């Protein structure tokens, strides 16, 4: 069988580093034949790795999609606010699309993309990679097998990590909802999606609280400079020191501002890009902590908590059922039976690809869906994803309105009505 062919739009960390390596590991299944990337270094690096000729290297998605259809599929991994137009165009060109999450920071655009996939009879899969990991798949199977009875309540903690929130959501590309997405969408649409999936019930209402409590100029230490390398007198005692992180455990994350991880390049990046800015003097406006309460159609409830103030980056979950309880964290699942009091521990082996195996898992599934298109639905199709996206949008609306409860049916109906009248 010939490999599925694909074009990559956006050769950044997620596109080139998360999903495209599958083609290098399994060239008999996937081949990239073109790339669109504004950064010439990234474009050339990706093209060299995947043997893409010069005439199939493009500086923009518009240039690539102006061409006659070049491949079976398009991997679209641009920034959040750059998803809608290339996705619509690719679907019109009859590409199957693998789209990085979130679909869009505009709920109406999410709905339009879902409808466009149906109209043009193409597969549109959203990169909710947690569903494709052995860890989350094991939790789903234990619930489906009835091991804890009916799910009554779920508590999910997303511990972002103090260093990760500083890197991505204070200094980085997702620090400002006006240019990217609200935190609940940019970081936690994964969590809204996995909660919806595990519950297997429509969410009927949500409420939410959260704020930007710490990372603002009001908390800047006296004497702090705009950049850590500006001779800042408090840098040595600051937990969020950029040089400490990018010269230490976070050196690999410096690839977000330099392709070559030399000391000279890192210093240059810390002096010239936002990744070297003081966390108290950045242009960020997204929350650094948030909680969301959810009620589902059958009466079950869920509580989600996101916090940037943790030492480690991890998710911890507790699933409470009528016959037992599940607890999961760090690749380990504990099943506790109410009748027998037996405890069963399941340990998930470490995975070799990103997001606990989810990055390679979703690509493998996407390729299978293309090969068998029309015979089965995608696990994270646009239709499925819109449902969890709307949970995130409603949660943000609730947060901005002092925790007001939002009815999902009314919220969706209003979006559809506004879209019809637009």
Secondary structure, 3 states (H helix, E strand, C coil): CCCEEEEEECCCCCHHHHHCHHHHHCCCCEEEEEEECCCHHHHHHHHHHHCCCHHHEECCHHHHHHCCCCCCEEEECCCHHHCHHHHHHHHHCCCEEEECCCCCCCHHHHHHHHHHHHHCCCCEEECCHHHHCHHHHHHHHHHHCCCCCCEEEEEEEEECCHHHHHHHHHCCCCCCCCCCCCHHHHCCHHHHHHHHHHHCCCEEEEEEEEECCCCCHHHCCCCCCCECCCCCCCHHHCCCCHHHHHCCCCHHHHHHCCCCCCHHHHHHHHHHCHHHECCCCCCCCCCCEEEEEEEECCCCEEEEEEECCCCCCEEEEEEEECCEEEEEECCEEEEEECCCCCEEEEECCCCCCCHHHHHHHHHHHHHHHHHCCCCCCCCCEHHHHHHHHHHHHHHHHHHHCCCCCEEHHHHHHHHHHHHHHC
